[in-house]
Amino acid sequence: MSDVGASGYGRALPPDYDTDPGRFDANVRATDEFSRVGDLHPLVAEQLATLGPGGVLDLGGGTGRLARLLGERQIWTVVVDAARHVSQAPPPRVLGDAGRLPFADGSFDAVAALWMLYHLERPGRALREAHRVLRPGGTFVACTSSRTNDPELAGVLPDWGRRTTFDAEEAVEVISQAFHVTQVISWDQPFVTLPDREAAELFLRGRGMSEREAHRRAARLDTPMSVTKRGVLVWARRRSRPIGKG
Ligand SMILES: C[S@@+](CC[C@H](N)C(=O)[O-])C[C@H]1O[C@@H](n2cnc3c(N)ncnc32)[C@H](O)[C@@H]1O
């Protein structure tokens, strides 16, 4: 399988979870407070529970949002994450790299990679590892944003429209190289309402800006405003044949 990103097409989003933990907190708070639909974790946990998996690996599982929901459904989940905030996830948790997993072949019934593959220069490496540690026929699920996510903010988001190493425009194609895609859920809806400038500031902070920059740019926006969320959730199954290094 070829490595998207390795060929220099998309750009990996630099992870800032250790250097600027307040940025991710702002992102989570903005979604919780201003999104009509919230995040995808409950939906993913629900669907994984219906599959009845014995063990789930959550790649880039962060602070354990998915793992907590799966735990409530008695599903054993291991979180692997490269940032120190993994210590907030429920155990078992591993501080490690999604591209080099410390697990034996076929150890898991399902692997999730929610909002994380765009941080990798070579998402193909992590996908190969996910494939290796999944049992044959096991479930893989990943989600990501479109490069044209939040179009109403195009004028204030510096990298708006830029291709990443794993965006909604290419997610199905990339995952198809390693897995058999079974379901694709896409969205393009005004899910977020920012009632005032303070809300816009929090939202921009969550989208990667310093507090100061978020404050400055929020002043350029007309609030209240709706923000259109664009992205994709992809469900897949592990193929039986091994993946070549490509
Ligand atoms: C946007 S957060 C998503 C966290 C979690 N999946 C969620 O949905 O709440 C992306 C996560 O990917 C992690 N990450 C980035 N690069 C990684 C890598 N090479 N290996 C493992 N985790 C990584 C970050 O540390 C961060 O916790």
The ligand as an SDF file (V2000), in Angstrom:
LIG
                    3D

 27 29  0  0  0  0  0  0  0  0999 V2000
   -7.8700   15.3010   17.7530 C   0  0  0  0  0  0  0  0  0  0  0  0
   -7.1690   14.2430   18.9730 S   0  0  0  0  0  0  0  0  0  0  0  0
   -8.4000   12.9770   19.0240 C   0  0  0  0  0  0  0  0  0  0  0  0
   -8.3940   12.2110   20.2950 C   0  0  0  0  0  0  0  0  0  0  0  0
   -9.4760   11.1290   20.3760 C   0  0  0  0  0  0  0  0  0  0  0  0
   -9.3830   10.1660   19.3000 N   0  0  0  0  0  0  0  0  0  0  0  0
  -10.8250   11.7450   20.3940 C   0  0  0  0  0  0  0  0  0  0  0  0
  -11.5710   11.6020   19.3980 O   0  0  0  0  0  0  0  0  0  0  0  0
  -11.1800   12.3870   21.4020 O   0  0  0  0  0  0  0  0  0  0  0  0
   -5.8360   13.4200   18.1170 C   0  0  0  0  0  0  0  0  0  0  0  0
   -5.0280   12.5020   18.9930 C   0  0  0  0  0  0  0  0  0  0  0  0
   -4.0860   11.7910   18.1920 O   0  0  0  0  0  0  0  0  0  0  0  0
   -2.9120   11.6370   18.9650 C   0  0  0  0  0  0  0  0  0  0  0  0
   -1.7690   11.3170   18.0790 N   0  0  0  0  0  0  0  0  0  0  0  0
   -1.1630   12.1270   17.1860 C   0  0  0  0  0  0  0  0  0  0  0  0
   -0.1510   11.4720   16.5800 N   0  0  0  0  0  0  0  0  0  0  0  0
   -0.1240   10.2200   17.0940 C   0  0  0  0  0  0  0  0  0  0  0  0
    0.6870    9.0630   16.8730 C   0  0  0  0  0  0  0  0  0  0  0  0
    1.6950    9.0590   15.9850 N   0  0  0  0  0  0  0  0  0  0  0  0
    0.4250    7.9450   17.5790 N   0  0  0  0  0  0  0  0  0  0  0  0
   -0.5730    7.9220   18.4890 C   0  0  0  0  0  0  0  0  0  0  0  0
   -1.3720    8.9880   18.7400 N   0  0  0  0  0  0  0  0  0  0  0  0
   -1.1530   10.1210   18.0610 C   0  0  0  0  0  0  0  0  0  0  0  0
   -2.7660   12.9520   19.6770 C   0  0  0  0  0  0  0  0  0  0  0  0
   -1.8760   12.8890   20.7510 O   0  0  0  0  0  0  0  0  0  0  0  0
   -4.2210   13.2200   20.0700 C   0  0  0  0  0  0  0  0  0  0  0  0
   -4.5220   12.7070   21.3260 O   0  0  0  0  0  0  0  0  0  0  0  0
  1  2  1  0
  2  3  1  0
  2 10  1  0
  3  4  1  0
  4  5  1  0
  5  6  1  0
  5  7  1  0
  7  8  2  0
  7  9  1  0
 10 11  1  0
 11 12  1  0
 11 26  1  0
 12 13  1  0
 13 14  1  0
 13 24  1  0
 14 15  1  0
 14 23  1  0
 15 16  2  0
 16 17  1  0
 17 18  1  0
 17 23  2  0
 18 19  1  0
 18 20  2  0
 20 21  1  0
 21 22  2  0
 22 23  1  0
 24 25  1  0
 24 26  1  0
 26 27  1  0
M  CHG  2   2   1   9  -1
M  END
$$$$
